[in-house]
Amino acid sequence: MDYNFDLMLTDSQGQPIKWADGKAISINDVQFSYDFLYNYQIATYWGAFRFYNSSTIVDADTITVHWETVSSWNVYDLAADAYLCPPQVWTVDPRDGLAWANNLEITTFDPSSIAYPTAFNTNPGPTALPTQVFGVAPFVLMHSTNFMALNGYADITANRNYWLTTDEITGAIENMFWRSGDIVDNDKVDVSDLDLISANYAQTVPPADSRCDITGPAGTPPDSYVDIDDLATTGKYFGETETVLP
């Protein structure tokens, strides 16, 4: 059975999705994780990956996984493990730069015990991290011990490649308020917005002012035409003010 996965490589702001070390993810990273789990028969994942055959990269954001059985449950395993093993950490043993000798060498290695990157990391990202343990999730592991891991806690910090910045959040709010009719950007939907739309009414963009094209029919994205949809939206939110909480 073949499974086709289309990956989202950019976030809601159009920025590349990155590993915690600042390196952009790629379809090759997903293939690496799948091959790694299969080739080294990592026990925790072997229940599913014993059915793995191979994978084929179709294009920059599409991969086809070839499976030796038929089961819809495998989709969940593949999705969960797509970004499990960053290649810049796991291509070789980061302690000595040599290929992994066997399964035991991998499963007994504690990657949280040494800093990232080391001299033997393969093509590391631009950001130094506290440990070799990271992914594309909201937090980065700062410190752990065997006791901490067994009891389900550790020291973590925010992965700044995951969270939006204050400027990005403010920009998103401003864009949403523009879509409500604040086209002159004075933090209020008022008569100045209606006047500008009226001056550009029934015109395509360009030559009409692009600020006036705030929506398409029924709230769809802007349609490069200033018409009743833009005028009605501004009228609907007339008098509203933009408020950005600190």
KOLNUGU-920083 format. One record per atom (N, C-alpha, C, CB): x, y, z. Coordinates in steps of 0.05 Angstrom, whole numbers, plus 5000, padded with zeros to 4 digits. Glycine has a CB too. Example, Ala and Ser with C-alpha at 12.3 -4.5 7.8 and 13.67 -1.06 7.14 Angstrom:
<pts>
526448865156 524649105156 526449345156 522649115181 525749555142 527349795143 525850015157 528249885114 
</pts>
This chain:
<pts>
501749765000 500050005000 501850255000 498150005025 501150444984 502650694983 501150924997 503250774953 502551085011 501451315025 502751565013 501851305056 501151765005 502252014995 501852225016 500852094969 504052375023 503852585043 504752845030 505652525067 503053055033 503753325024 504453485049 501353455008 506853585050 507853725074 507354015072 510753665077 506754135095 506554425097 509354525105 504354515118 510754665087 513454745092 513655035102 515054715067 511355185101 511355455111 509055485131 511055665088 509355685149 507355725170 505155915159 508555835195 503355995177 501056165169 501956435160 499156185192 504456515167 505456775158 507156745133 507056895180 507356505122 508856465097 511856425102 508456685079 512656395128 515456355134 516156065135 516056495162 518655985128 519355705128 519155585156 522255675118 518055345158 517955205183 520855095189 515854965183 521755135213 524555065219 524854875242 526155325225 527054725242 527854585265 528554785287 530254395259 528754705311 529454885333 532155015330 529254745360 533954895314 536555015309 536555215287 538654795303 534155285276 533955485256 534255395227 535955695261 534655135223 534855025196 532154955185 536854785196 531555045161 528854985149 528554685145 528555145123 526054585150 525554305145 525354255116 522854225160 525654005108 525453925080 524253645078 528153945066 523353575054 522253315049 524453095054 521253295021 526953165050 529152975055 529352905084 531753095045 528653095102 528753035130 526752815138 528153285146 524352825125 522352625131 523252355121 519652705117 524352345097 525352085087 527551975105 526352115058 529252155115 531452065132 530251935158 533252305140 528252065170 527051955194 525951675190 524952135205 524551645167 523351385161 525451165157 521551405137 527451235141 529651045135 531150975160 531551155114 531651175177 533151125202 531750935220 533651395217 529150975224 527550795242 527450515231 524750905246 527350485205 527250225193 529950085192 526150245164 531950225182 534650105179 535850005205 536450295165 535350165226 536550095252 534549945271 537550335266 532149895260 530149745275 529849845304 530849445275 529250105306 528950225332 526450105346 528750535330 526749985369 524749815381 522049945385 525749705407 522050195396 519550335402 517850365377 520150605414 519050385354 517550435329 517450195311 518850675315 518649975319 518849745301 516149615296 520849545312 514249645315 511649515312 510349615286 509949585335 510749865279 509649975254 511649955231 508750265258 514150025237 516150045215 517149785205 518450215224 516449565217 517149305205 515749265178 516549075224 513649415173 512149405148 513149605127 509249445153 515049775135 516149975117 517849845096 517750185132 517549935071 519149835049 521150045040 517449745026 520150275032 521850495023 520050745019 523250424996 521250965011 519651205006 520851334981 519651395030 519151484967 519951624943 519251914945 518651494918 521252094942 520752374942 519652454915 523352534949 517252564915 515952634890 516752914881 512852614893 516653104900 517453374894 518253504921 515253544879 518553764921 519553904945 517853874970 519854194939 515253814966 513553784990 511753534990 511754024993 512553334973 510953094971 512652844973 509253094945 511852654989 513252404992 511252174991 514952395018 512051954977 510451714976 511751494992 509951624947 510351385011 511451175028 510350905019 510851225059 512050715015 511250445005 511250255029 513250344983 508950145034 508449985058 507749695050 506150105075 508649505066 508249215060 505749095071 510649065070 503949275080 501349175090 499249385085 501549105121 496749315090 494549505085 493249565112 492449385065 493549815121 492349895146 492250205148 493949785170 489950315153 489750605156 491150705181 486750685156 491550535201 492850625225 495750705220 492850395246 496950605199 499750675193 500050965187 500750505170 497951095177 498051375171 498751535196 495351475160 497751455219 498251605244 501151565252 496351505266 502251325248 505051275255 506851445237 505750985252 506351445212 508051595193 507851895198 507151535164 505551995204 505252285210 506652355235 502252355212 506452195256 507752255282 510752245280 506752055303 511852085262 514752045261 516152195239 515351755259 514652365225 515752505202 518252675209 513652675189 518152805232 520352985240 521552885266 519353275243 521952625268 522952515293 525952535296 522052225296 527352505273 530352485274 531552695256 531252205265 532252925267 533653125250 536253015239 534153385266 536653015213 539052895201 541653025211 538952915171 541553285217 543953425226 544953315253 543453715228 543253165267 544053035293 544652745289 541953075314 542952605273 543052305273 544352175249 540252215275 545452335231 546752205208 549152035216 547652425188 550752145234 552951995246 552852025276 555752085235 554351865290 554551895319 555952155325 556151655332 554552355337 555752615342 558052615362 553652805351 558452395375 560752385394 563352335381 560252165415 563352195358 565952135345 565852175315 566751855351 563552235304 563352285275 563352035258 565652445267 563151795271 563151545256 560251445252 564751335272 559951275232 557251155227 556450995251 557350975201 553850985255 552750825278 553450535273 549750865281 554550405294 555450125291 553149935291 557350055314 551049985308 548849805309 546549935325 549749545323 544449785327 542049885341 542649945370 539849675340 544149785384 544749815412 546250085417 546449585422 548050155399 549550405402 547650645401 551750425380 545650625385 543650845382 541950855407 541950815357 540850635415 538850635436 540050675464 537350375436 542550645467 543850695493 545150975494 545950485498 545051115472 546151385470 544251585483 546851465441 545151755501 543551965513 544152235499 543951985544 542652315479 543352565464 543052815481 541552585440 541552795503 541253035520 543753085537 538853005538 545652905536 548052935553 550253105541 549152655559 550053165515 552153335503 550853565488 553853165483 552353775485 551254015473 551053985442 553054255479 549354155430 549054165401 549954445392 546054105393 551454455370 552554235355 555254145366 552754295325 556253915357 558953835362 560553845336 559153545375 563053785337 564753795313 563853595292 567653755320 562253395301 561553175283 558753195272 562052915296 557253405280 554553425269 554653475239 553053655283 552753355225 552553385196 550853615189 551453125183 552053825177 550654055166 548754175187 549053985142 549854255210 548054365232 546854625224 549654385258 544654695238 543354955233 544955175246 540554945244 543955425243 545555655252 545455715281 544555895238 543655585296 543255645324 544355425342 540355705330 546155495361 547055305380 544955255401 549755395394 544454995408 542454925427 543754785451 540254735414 542354765473 543454645497 544054345494 541654685520 542354205478 542653915476 542353825447 540753765494 542753565441 542353455415 539453375411 544053205412 537653425431 534853355429 533253595421 533853235456 532153585397 530353805388 528653715364 531954055381 526653875358 524953815336 523754075325 522753625344 521254065317 519854305306 517554385325 518854245278 517654295350 515554335369 515854605384 515454105389 513954675401 514054935414 516354975434 511554975429 517554765444 519554795465 522154655458 518454695491 524354745471 527054635467 527954525494 529054855456 529054285494 530154165518 532654305527 530653865514 532754405551 535154545561 536854355578 534254785578 535554185594 537054015612 535253785620 537954175637 536453555623 534953315633 536953125646 533353185610 535852955662 537352735674 535552485671 538152785704 536752255676 535152005674 532852015693 536951765679 533352115718 531152135738 528952315728 532352235764 529652545716 527752735707 526052615684 529052995697 527452475666 526052355643 524052135653 528052225624 524851975672 523151755682 520751865697 524751575701 521052105708 518752225722 517252435706 519752355747 517952445680 516252595661 516552895662 513452535666 518952995669 519353285668 522253355661 518553415695 522653605653 525353695646 525253995645 526253575619 527654115641 527754405638 527554475608 530454525649 525554645601 525154715573 524955015570 522654575562 525255105546 524855395539 523355415513 527655545538 522355645507 520855685483 522555655458 519455955483 521555505438 522855495412 522055735396 522155225397 523755935393 523056185380 522656155350 525256385385 523355925339 522755875311 519855785307 524655675299 518555725330 515755625329 513755845334 515455405350 514356005354 512356215362 512556465345 512856285392 510356595341 510356855327 511657065345 507456935320 512957255333 514057485348 511857685354 516457615332 512457875371 510558085378 509858245352 511658275399 511858305336 511358455311 509558295292 514058525298 509958035290 508357875272 505457865282 509457595270 505057845308 502357835319 500958105314 502457775349 502458325319 501358595315 500658625285 503258805324 502358525268 501858555239 499458395231 504258455223 499058165243 496658005236 494158145245 496857725249 494158265269 491858415279 491258655261 492358515308 493358795253 492959025235 491758935208 495559175231 492758705198 491658615173 488758535175 493358375163 488058405198 485258335202 483458585204 484958165227 484458795217 482859035219 482659175193 484059215240 484659165176 484459275149 482259125134 487159245134 482158865137 480058705124 477258775135 480658405127 477158915157 474559005168 473859285158 474659005198 475759415144 475059675132 476859905139 472359745139 478859865156 480660085163 482760115142 482060035191 481960215119 483760225096 485660455096 482160235070 485060675111 486960895113 488860865137 485361165116 488360645152 490160575174 490360785195 492960505164 488060885205 488061075227 486860945252 486461325219 486760675252 485860515275 482860545281 487460595300 481360635261 478560655264 477160635237 477760925278 474960485236 473360475211 471460715212 471760195209 471960905194 470361155195 469861255167 471861365211 468961505166 468061625140 470361655120 466861895145 472861675131 475161695112 475461445096 477761765128 474861215108 475060965093 472860945072 474860725113 470361025080 468161025060 468761215037 465561105074 469961445043 470561645022 472561525002 471661895034 474661385012 476661274994 475561044977 479061175010 473860884989 472560664973 470760784952 470960474992 469260994959 467461124940 469061234916 465861344953 471361354922 473061474901 474161264882 475361634913 474361014891 475560794875 473460584867 477860664889 470960654872 468760454868 468460374839 466160574878 467860104835 467459994808 469960004790 465060134794 472259984803 474759974788 476359734796 476360234794 477959634777 479759414783 482359524796 480459264757 483759344809 486259404822 488559264807 486259314852 490559414796 490459704792 488659784769 493259814787 488160034764 489360274775 488160364802 489060504756 485860244810 484660314836 486560264859 482060164840 486360414880 487960394904 487660114916 487260614925 489759964918 489659684928 488559664956 492459554927 488859884972 487859874999 484859835000 488660135014 483459924979 480559914979 479459634973 479460104959 481159454963 480259184957 480759014981 481759074932 478859015000 479258885026 478058605026 478059045048 476158545008 474858285009 473658214982 472758285031 473057954979 471557864956 468757794965 472957624943 467157664948 464457594955 464357414980 463057454932 462457464998 462057305022 464457265039 460957035014 466157475041 468457475058 470857315048 467657355084 470857255022 473157115010 475457315007 472357004982 477857215001 480157394998 479757614977 482657234991 481157834979 480858054960 480957954931 483058264964 479258074914 478857974887 479758174865 476057904882 481358364873 482458564854 480358744841 484058424832 478158774856 475958944846 474659084870 473958784829 474259354867 472959504888 470059524882 474259794891 468359394899 465559384893 463859374919 464859134877 461459284917 459559294939 460559124963 456859194930 462158914957 463158744979 464958904998 464658504968 466659074986 468459235002 466959455016 470659364984 465059575003 463459795015 461659685037 461659924994 460459455033 458659345054 460259255078 457159105042 462659145074 464259065097 465059305114 466758915087 465859525101 466559765115 464159875130 467659975096 461859865118 459359955131 458659785155 457059955112 459159525153 458459335174 460059395199 458959045165 462659465196 464359515219 464859805224 467059375214 463159975213 463460265216 463360335246 461260425201 465360495254 465460585282 467260415300 462760595293 468060185290 469760005306 472660125307 469859715294 473960085330 476660175333 478559935338 476860375357 480959965329 482959745333 484159765360 485259765311 484159545375 485359535401 487259305402 483059505423 489759365408 491859155411 492659145440 494359215392 492058925453 492658905481 495658865485 491158675494 496858975506 499758945511 500458655518 500659145533 
</pts>
